Amino acid sequence: MKHELWIEDEDGQTFCLAGPHGDSARRLLEPGAKLVWTCEASSYFEAMTKYYEYMGWGEYKSDYPEEDKKAYSELGWE
């Protein structure tokens, strides 16, 4: 599934799913927010791993790896 990174100001950013699953997150964006990056991922864990790489934050580690590594298709989201 496609994910989006939105930048609102110097400190504000939102990383969310594209499409209907991200609608509620995008509704909270400030006017003027800019879409700066997108990626495809098959799970939350994969998406966060790519996001951390993009941001230069090092390795993403999950407190709930068994849940976070479930494919979106397993959750009925595709």
C-alpha positions in Angstrom: 0.0 0.0 0.0 1.1 3.5 -0.7 2.2 5.8 2.2 2.6 9.5 2.3 4.8 11.9 4.2 3.4 15.4 4.7 5.3 18.4 6.1 3.3 21.1 7.8 6.0 23.4 9.2 9.5 23.1 10.6 8.4 20.6 13.3 5.2 19.2 12.0 4.9 16.1 9.9 2.4 13.3 9.2 3.2 9.9 7.8 0.1 8.1 6.8 -1.5 5.7 4.4 -2.6 7.1 1.0 -6.2 6.8 -0.1 -9.2 6.2 2.2 -7.2 4.6 5.0 -5.3 7.9 5.5 -8.3 10.3 5.1 -8.7 10.9 8.8 -5.0 11.7 9.2 -5.0 14.1 6.3 -8.0 15.9 7.6 -5.9 17.0 10.5 -3.2 18.6 8.3 -2.7 22.4 8.5 -3.5 24.4 5.4 -0.4 24.6 3.2 0.9 21.1 4.2 3.1 19.6 1.4 3.3 16.1 0.3 7.1 15.5 0.2 7.6 11.7 -0.2 5.7 8.5 -0.9 6.6 4.8 -0.6 5.0 1.4 -1.1 4.9 -1.1 1.7 3.0 -4.3 2.5 3.0 -3.8 6.3 3.2 -1.2 8.9 6.7 -2.4 9.9 7.9 -2.2 6.3 6.5 1.3 5.9 8.1 2.5 9.2 11.4 0.9 8.2 11.4 2.9 4.9 10.3 6.1 6.7 13.2 5.8 9.2 15.6 5.2 6.4 14.3 8.3 4.5 14.5 10.5 7.6 18.0 9.2 8.5 16.9 8.0 11.9 18.6 4.6 11.9 16.9 1.3 12.3 13.2 1.2 13.1 12.4 -1.0 16.1 8.9 -2.0 17.0 7.5 -2.8 20.5 4.9 -5.1 18.8 6.8 -6.8 15.9 4.4 -9.7 15.5 1.5 -7.3 14.9 3.4 -4.6 13.0 4.8 -7.2 10.5 1.3 -8.5 9.5 0.7 -7.7 5.9 -2.1 -5.2 5.2 -3.8 -7.9 3.1 -4.0 -10.1 6.3 -5.8 -7.2 8.0 -8.2 -6.9 5.1 -6.9 -3.4 4.0 -6.1 -4.1 0.4 
